[in-house]
Amino acid sequence: MTMRCFRVGIITLVALFGLQACNNLRPLYGTNGVGEQSAVVAELSNVEIPQPKNRLQQLIRNNLISSMSPPGREGDGRYTLVIVPASDEFDLVVQRNTDVSRRSYRLKVAFSLRDGTSGRKIYSGNTFSEVSYDKITSEFANLQARTNAEERAARQVSQDIRTRLAAYFATRSPSS
């Protein structure tokens, strides 16, 4: 009986330490228990993204603004996010008669978060997305499918960039 009590005591002790480890959990994006906005959300809303040079940058920028800033408000310029996208396409499925029935669209984005006043790089990274689409005999359908693939890829890289920035803001020290 004493061995059983010992095991129960050990299990209880491990469970208590496990619960204690959960004490510092806090929401990354949402509000805390008293309805205040998290520091991460506040920092994300301070990120300004420069005007795009092409449609691809515009898609990524729009997705980032809508996910990081309150509606109708852009970043205040405390930080500047520079995004440099590059895309390419290649055939996935080539039939015996050399017809292509499936294509892949790959989007790679290098990004850097800079201090809004000094321009100093404070965080950077790379991300990518690869999506595929069917290629059929209708040129209009192919154009729409490619446009849709481009939009899906832009949405995916935008979500990844937002997540990485949120993780950066959540883990950095308040003085930096």
C-alpha positions in Angstrom: 0.0 0.0 0.0 2.9 2.4 0.7 4.3 1.9 -2.8 0.9 2.8 -4.2 0.7 6.0 -2.1 4.2 6.9 -3.2 3.3 6.6 -6.9 0.1 8.6 -6.4 2.2 11.3 -4.6 4.7 11.4 -7.4 2.0 11.7 -10.0 0.3 14.4 -8.1 3.6 16.3 -7.7 4.3 16.1 -11.4 0.8 17.3 -12.2 1.2 20.3 -9.9 4.5 21.2 -11.5 2.9 20.9 -14.9 0.0 23.2 -14.0 2.5 25.7 -12.5 4.3 25.8 -15.9 1.0 26.9 -17.5 0.8 29.9 -15.2 2.6 32.2 -17.7 0.4 31.5 -20.7 -1.2 34.5 -22.2 -3.1 35.1 -25.5 -0.9 36.0 -28.5 -3.5 37.9 -30.4 -6.6 38.3 -28.3 -7.5 40.1 -25.2 -6.5 39.2 -21.7 -9.0 38.3 -18.9 -9.9 41.9 -18.2 -10.7 42.8 -21.8 -7.4 44.6 -22.6 -5.7 44.2 -25.9 -2.6 42.1 -25.8 0.8 43.8 -26.3 1.4 41.7 -29.4 -1.8 43.1 -31.1 -0.8 46.6 -30.2 2.7 46.1 -31.6 1.4 44.5 -34.8 -0.9 47.5 -35.4 2.2 49.8 -35.3 3.7 48.1 -38.4 3.6 50.2 -41.5 4.0 48.5 -44.9 5.2 50.7 -47.8 3.1 51.2 -50.9 3.5 48.2 -53.3 5.3 48.2 -56.6 3.3 45.4 -58.2 0.2 43.4 -57.9 1.8 40.6 -55.9 3.1 43.0 -53.3 -0.3 44.6 -53.2 -1.9 41.2 -52.4 0.5 40.5 -49.6 0.3 44.0 -48.2 -3.5 44.0 -48.2 -3.6 40.6 -46.4 -1.1 41.8 -43.8 -2.9 45.1 -43.2 -6.3 43.5 -42.8 -4.9 40.9 -40.3 -2.6 43.2 -38.3 -4.4 46.5 -38.1 -7.8 47.5 -36.8 -10.2 48.2 -39.6 -9.7 51.5 -41.4 -6.3 52.1 -39.8 -2.8 51.5 -41.1 0.3 51.3 -38.9 1.6 54.4 -37.3 5.2 53.9 -38.6 6.9 52.8 -35.4 8.0 49.8 -37.5 8.3 49.4 -41.3 7.9 46.0 -42.9 9.7 45.6 -46.2 8.6 42.7 -48.3 10.4 41.4 -51.4 8.4 38.7 -53.2 9.6 36.4 -56.1 7.5 33.9 -57.9 7.9 31.2 -60.4 5.8 28.5 -62.1 6.5 25.0 -63.3 4.7 22.0 -64.7 3.6 19.3 -62.4 1.8 16.8 -64.6 2.9 16.4 -68.2 1.0 13.8 -70.2 2.5 11.5 -72.8 1.4 13.8 -75.6 3.3 16.7 -73.8 0.1 18.4 -72.7 0.4 19.9 -69.3 -2.6 19.2 -67.0 -1.3 20.6 -63.7 0.9 23.5 -62.8 2.5 24.7 -59.6 2.9 28.3 -58.5 5.7 29.1 -56.0 5.9 32.3 -54.1 9.0 33.2 -52.0 9.1 36.3 -49.8 12.0 37.8 -48.0 10.8 40.3 -45.3 12.5 42.5 -42.8 11.0 44.5 -40.0 12.8 47.8 -39.5 12.7 50.5 -36.9 10.6 53.3 -38.3 12.9 56.1 -37.2 16.4 54.7 -37.7 15.7 52.2 -40.4 17.7 49.6 -38.5 16.8 46.0 -39.3 15.4 44.4 -36.1 13.9 41.2 -37.5 14.0 39.4 -40.8 13.1 36.1 -42.4 12.0 34.2 -45.5 8.9 32.3 -46.2 7.3 30.5 -49.2 4.1 29.0 -50.4 3.6 26.5 -53.2 0.1 26.0 -54.6 -1.0 24.1 -57.7 -3.8 24.4 -60.1 -5.3 22.5 -63.0 -4.6 23.5 -66.6 -7.3 22.9 -69.1 -8.1 23.9 -72.7 -9.9 27.2 -71.8 -7.4 30.0 -71.7 -9.7 32.1 -69.6 -10.1 29.3 -67.0 -6.3 28.9 -66.9 -5.9 32.6 -66.3 -8.4 32.5 -63.5 -6.8 29.4 -62.0 -3.4 31.1 -62.0 -4.8 34.2 -60.5 -6.5 32.2 -57.8 -3.2 30.3 -57.1 -1.4 33.6 -56.8 -4.0 34.9 -54.3 -3.9 31.7 -52.2 -0.1 31.8 -52.1 -0.1 35.5 -51.1 -2.6 34.7 -48.3 -0.5 31.9 -47.0 2.8 33.9 -46.9 0.9 36.8 -45.3 -0.3 34.5 -42.5 3.1 33.1 -42.0 4.7 36.6 -41.8 2.1 37.8 -39.3 2.6 34.7 -37.1 6.4 35.2 -37.2 6.1 38.9 -36.3 3.7 38.1 -33.5 6.1 35.5 -32.1 8.9 38.1 -32.3 6.9 40.7 -30.5 5.7 38.2 -27.9 9.3 37.0 -27.1 11.4 40.1 -27.2 12.2 42.1 -24.1 10.2 45.3 -23.5 13.3 47.4 -23.7 14.3 46.3 -27.2 
